[in-house]
Amino acid sequence: MSNIKHSVSIVGAGISGIMCALTLARSQTCKGWSINVYEQKSRVGGRAHTTFINDQFLDLGAGRFCSQIHVNVYDLVKSLNLEYETFPFTQLKTSQPIQKELKQLLDNLKPLIAEHRNDSFSDFLSTYLGPSKASDVIMALGYDSLSLPIISPSIAYDIIEKHPETQGFSENVGYQWFNLKEGFSALTQALYEQALLLGVNFHFDQELIAIEHSTDSHNLILEDQLGQRQTLSDGYKIVTLPPSRMQQLDGEFPKRWTNYSYGSSPLFKGFFFYTDSWWQGLGLTDHVVITRNPIRKLYFKDNKYVFFYTDGENALYWQDMYNQGEQHYLQAVRNFIADALHQSPESIPVAHSHIHKFWTHGVEFSKECCPEHPFYLTLGDDSVISLSDAYTHHCGWMEGGVLAGRHTAEAIISKQKATNHEPEKEVAYT
Ligand SMILES: Cc1cc2nc3c(=O)[nH]c(=O)nc-3n(C[C@H](O)[C@H](O)[C@H](O)COP(=O)(O)OP(=O)(O)OC[C@H]3O[C@@H](n4cnc5c(N)ncnc54)[C@H](O)[C@@H]3O)c2cc1C
């Protein structure tokens, strides 16, 4: 029985897909299996996307992790000997008066959230503080997703407690955050190299264009850049694309797969390099300022560069601004930085270079308040498995991708062990 060779086809070489492939490849039960990963781009990593510019590694996508919350990512970073450093942006430079009383205010309201399971965070705040102060609170927290009708008070508190910029308004004030010195791509690259050594085959520039129903199963249809198609019909077929992409492939996603529904938020990051680190004189080094204008979160990295990071409506705002012309965009950024720091626009130097990245579906999540977090979903006949960080309690984070990839692989290994009549053993992650 154990000599039978199986095949596994995994679509997507982000953290979820690589972790799934690696967990299978490490398992004794799957020894000799043919494991293939198909990726539409010519690189691994997905939304972990680091670039190198002006002698700096910049994370255009995923950027930071918390050693207390993202324990699996932290373990991987240590076991792979990746260099990491403190992500300093838990240090908020208070710029809005309400930020001084915000921790107390949120602490006082927290016991009341159980009575407001079906309300939005915004309505919850309005009930106790009135609409104007409620809006001030959300402005002071820097994440526009907090104002969405689908964000309940309990999800909002979770967001506040688990983000570096806002954890200071919660009891997680002392949590430690890190970034990789060579960016988050160093993690996916190192895992990719391990997978290669264990015999996993990677196929780049292969786009999954359809999930096709055949007589007794479902097949994956891939297309390369020359328009050549191939059909994957054998073995385990695993799709590690985020829910928004699944929706494009299967008009009936998520209905055919699960009772949950999924949403996403756009994200925008802009980085700026200057001849002088002018912010040092203002005492802003390694601080983050949460603004009331469309910049929303403004970071001053060491003496190296300045960046801003926005979600929701303001991410769309900046993408639209950029589309109106680069100079238009740069002038708007300069004006809003000045506004945030209470300076005149002329006193903010002109950046000598910049880079930005807009993500239409930056983070993806379940819209239901208390999902059971399935880690992976299957089509009715089990012939295709879909996995994503969005199906875990760490949706929107690399940690969720690690967990989804591992859980799916473990489920396959367990199934195979049962078929082989092998005893269940703990899987060791070293
Ligand atoms: C701006 C931004 C900031 C973030 N910040 C953080 C952070 O600080 N910390 C953190 O932990 N997380 C952060 N995240 C979230 C993190 O990036 C994701 O949770 C993680 O990358 C999800 O991994 P994944 O493998 O599930 O999906 P993805 O990374 O999206 O990987 C999916 C892969 O599938 C490929 N693919 C898509 N469609 C197809 C197709 N049709 N055919 C073939 N291949 C396809 C994609 O090219 C990609 O390689 C951030 C994300 C963004 C965008």
The ligand as an SDF file (V2000), in Angstrom:
LIG
                    3D

 53 58  0  0  0  0  0  0  0  0999 V2000
   -0.1170   45.4590    2.0000 C   0  0  0  0  0  0  0  0  0  0  0  0
   -0.2150   44.2010    2.8370 C   0  0  0  0  0  0  0  0  0  0  0  0
    0.2760   44.2270    4.1250 C   0  0  0  0  0  0  0  0  0  0  0  0
    0.2370   43.0790    4.9070 C   0  0  0  0  0  0  0  0  0  0  0  0
    0.8120   43.1250    6.1380 N   0  0  0  0  0  0  0  0  0  0  0  0
    0.9910   41.9700    6.8200 C   0  0  0  0  0  0  0  0  0  0  0  0
    1.8340   41.9470    7.9390 C   0  0  0  0  0  0  0  0  0  0  0  0
    2.4080   42.9610    8.3250 O   0  0  0  0  0  0  0  0  0  0  0  0
    2.0120   40.7660    8.5790 N   0  0  0  0  0  0  0  0  0  0  0  0
    1.4140   39.6130    8.1520 C   0  0  0  0  0  0  0  0  0  0  0  0
    1.6260   38.5710    8.7870 O   0  0  0  0  0  0  0  0  0  0  0  0
    0.6120   39.6050    7.0660 N   0  0  0  0  0  0  0  0  0  0  0  0
    0.3960   40.7550    6.3720 C   0  0  0  0  0  0  0  0  0  0  0  0
   -0.3490   40.7510    5.2270 N   0  0  0  0  0  0  0  0  0  0  0  0
   -1.1290   39.5500    4.8710 C   0  0  0  0  0  0  0  0  0  0  0  0
   -0.2640   38.4490    4.2330 C   0  0  0  0  0  0  0  0  0  0  0  0
    0.4230   38.9660    3.1490 O   0  0  0  0  0  0  0  0  0  0  0  0
   -1.1880   37.3230    3.8000 C   0  0  0  0  0  0  0  0  0  0  0  0
   -1.8970   36.8560    4.9340 O   0  0  0  0  0  0  0  0  0  0  0  0
   -0.4170   36.1320    3.2230 C   0  0  0  0  0  0  0  0  0  0  0  0
    0.4440   36.5490    2.2020 O   0  0  0  0  0  0  0  0  0  0  0  0
   -1.4150   35.1130    2.6810 C   0  0  0  0  0  0  0  0  0  0  0  0
   -0.7010   34.0620    2.0610 O   0  0  0  0  0  0  0  0  0  0  0  0
   -1.4300   33.0790    1.0520 P   0  0  0  0  0  0  0  0  0  0  0  0
   -0.4200   32.1320    0.5690 O   0  0  0  0  0  0  0  0  0  0  0  0
   -2.6470   32.5330    1.7000 O   0  0  0  0  0  0  0  0  0  0  0  0
   -1.9580   34.0200   -0.1340 O   0  0  0  0  0  0  0  0  0  0  0  0
   -1.0800   34.8200   -1.1780 P   0  0  0  0  0  0  0  0  0  0  0  0
    0.1190   35.3900   -0.5380 O   0  0  0  0  0  0  0  0  0  0  0  0
   -2.0270   35.7740   -1.8450 O   0  0  0  0  0  0  0  0  0  0  0  0
   -0.6050   33.7070   -2.2120 O   0  0  0  0  0  0  0  0  0  0  0  0
   -1.4380   33.2110   -3.2280 C   0  0  0  0  0  0  0  0  0  0  0  0
   -0.5560   32.8230   -4.4220 C   0  0  0  0  0  0  0  0  0  0  0  0
   -1.3910   32.3340   -5.4690 O   0  0  0  0  0  0  0  0  0  0  0  0
   -1.0110   32.9190   -6.7060 C   0  0  0  0  0  0  0  0  0  0  0  0
   -2.1980   32.9370   -7.5740 N   0  0  0  0  0  0  0  0  0  0  0  0
   -3.2840   33.7570   -7.4720 C   0  0  0  0  0  0  0  0  0  0  0  0
   -4.1670   33.4570   -8.4360 N   0  0  0  0  0  0  0  0  0  0  0  0
   -3.6460   32.4420   -9.1500 C   0  0  0  0  0  0  0  0  0  0  0  0
   -4.1040   31.6810  -10.2700 C   0  0  0  0  0  0  0  0  0  0  0  0
   -5.2820   31.9090  -10.8570 N   0  0  0  0  0  0  0  0  0  0  0  0
   -3.2940   30.6920  -10.7650 N   0  0  0  0  0  0  0  0  0  0  0  0
   -2.0910   30.4240  -10.1940 C   0  0  0  0  0  0  0  0  0  0  0  0
   -1.6080   31.1090   -9.1210 N   0  0  0  0  0  0  0  0  0  0  0  0
   -2.3860   32.1010   -8.6050 C   0  0  0  0  0  0  0  0  0  0  0  0
   -0.5390   34.3050   -6.3330 C   0  0  0  0  0  0  0  0  0  0  0  0
    0.3220   34.8480   -7.3400 O   0  0  0  0  0  0  0  0  0  0  0  0
    0.1950   34.0160   -5.0170 C   0  0  0  0  0  0  0  0  0  0  0  0
    1.5260   33.6900   -5.2230 O   0  0  0  0  0  0  0  0  0  0  0  0
   -0.3620   41.8940    4.4100 C   0  0  0  0  0  0  0  0  0  0  0  0
   -0.8740   41.8710    3.1100 C   0  0  0  0  0  0  0  0  0  0  0  0
   -0.7930   43.0090    2.3280 C   0  0  0  0  0  0  0  0  0  0  0  0
   -1.3150   42.9620    0.9180 C   0  0  0  0  0  0  0  0  0  0  0  0
  1  2  1  0
  2  3  1  0
  2 52  2  0
  3  4  2  0
  4  5  1  0
  4 50  1  0
  5  6  2  0
  6  7  1  0
  6 13  1  0
  7  8  2  0
  7  9  1  0
  9 10  1  0
 10 11  2  0
 10 12  1  0
 12 13  2  0
 13 14  1  0
 14 15  1  0
 14 50  1  0
 15 16  1  0
 16 17  1  0
 16 18  1  0
 18 19  1  0
 18 20  1  0
 20 21  1  0
 20 22  1  0
 22 23  1  0
 23 24  1  0
 24 25  2  0
 24 26  1  0
 24 27  1  0
 27 28  1  0
 28 29  2  0
 28 30  1  0
 28 31  1  0
 31 32  1  0
 32 33  1  0
 33 34  1  0
 33 48  1  0
 34 35  1  0
 35 36  1  0
 35 46  1  0
 36 37  1  0
 36 45  1  0
 37 38  2  0
 38 39  1  0
 39 40  1  0
 39 45  2  0
 40 41  1  0
 40 42  2  0
 42 43  1  0
 43 44  2  0
 44 45  1  0
 46 47  1  0
 46 48  1  0
 48 49  1  0
 50 51  2  0
 51 52  1  0
 52 53  1  0
M  END
$$$$
